[in-house]
């Protein structure tokens, strides 16, 4: 199965992992850090990247900074590994 963060070319850009797991990742993040922290992460993301752009690594760094937690394993499992992790 295709890793979400690396669809390996335009032929896989619209495959299920990109959409399904990509959408599930914020949900798992919310369950991990809690509602208050999750929405603080989203507000910080919008504030810091308004009128610009950023990448996944920037989001992971911001989520770790705002939450005060190490989250690289969570994002690695959900975005960079083939196959869907169990919930």
Secondary structure, DSSP 8 states (H G I E B T S, - for coil): ---TT---SGGGTTSHIIIIIHHHHHHHHHHHH-HHHHHHHHHHHHHHTTTS---HHHHHHHHHHHHTS--HHHHIIIIISSS----
